[in-house]
Amino acid sequence: MRFIDMASNPDPKPDTIEPAAPPETPPVITPDEQPQIDPTPGPGEVTEPAPDIADPGGNPMETPPPD
């Protein structure tokens, strides 16, 4: 082991280079750990279901033109 004079070299560089730490991965959330959604509606939220709208027959752009 070599002697390092700390008075003349207060911040010596290490003899070995340490490998960089691996990047942190975000924690994996399993379905059991998912936050529970509060079923009570907040202010201004619609609580009644929307009225049923009759099906107009699909997208008019997808229907072939009449012969």
Residue pairs with C-beta under 8 A, 6 or more apart in sequence:
4 12
6 12
41 47
57 63
